[in-house]
Amino acid sequence: MATATAPGAVRRRRPWLRIFISGLGLWVLTVVVTFVTGNPNLVPTLVLLGSFLVPVTFVAWAFERRDTGEITAELILNTFITGGVLGVLAASLLESYLLHPSPGLFLGVGLIEEGVKLVALAWLSRRLRVKSIRDGMILGASVGFGFAAFESAGYAFTALFTEHGLSLMQVVQTEILRGLLAPVGHGLWTAILGGVLFSPSTRDVYLISDRLVAAYLGVSLLHALWDSMHQIALVLTLLLTGTPWQYNLLSRGYLPQPTETQVELSVFLDWAGLMLVSGIGIIWLLVLWHRAPRARPPFAAWRVPTGRPAAAL
């Protein structure tokens, strides 16, 4: 006779932690062997392991916290891969045709990418019978992390090619940086949108409500600030410590070369800005998560026939 597994037992085993530790070990081993042998055939393994390790780990962590039985491993895998690939492809097409170098470039990127991920999430989850806010956040995170994984793979592959030839060190540095920043990027923003999208959980269809539009615009703004933070930090540095000749170049539309001291201040402001933007997103996510009502168990949806006691069912 099979015995039921206690809910806490699954969490104590922490499969997400095993995924991360084993994946990290394989990635480090791949880095070492690639550097020792110089075998270019290992580059795809290096890129894929490094790009997918953190996103897959966080999706596994989020899956343990699902609110209903509607969220299956198959659905998580589908949203991660399908949502991620469709999001990257659609965003690439739209950005190529609609965006041009301008002050509003980063805001346009945020609006397009968050819009594409939101549409992908709504399409892939349209057949769910119960739409729990927390499940929406988990599925949103899955789409976002899938987008981040495929996008990081592209950045890592591009970093391989430099003016001085192929650079494995650039690949490793790119994957480490994007791996560290992945939890407070695409996955975070789309998780917020997923929670808001699933808010009218009693309806069979999604509604384009004022709250959803406001969340979409807010998340897109955070996305734009994140992407443009390097430029914002540089401009702030020049405004605070700029010299007359640098102001002269700025007035003519040129970006002057910063001094060593200005570079240090710019880096500090860059990271401080990223921490501020990510902090706003994390607080928003936590408030949405803790205020979300827990989904009722399946038997709560059964209707008791009129005139008959519940015990008769």
Summary of the structure (lengths in Angstrom):
residues: 313
radius of gyration: 23.0
end to end distance: 26.5
largest distance: 86.7
contacts: 950
relative contact order: 0.10
helix: 75%
strand: 1%
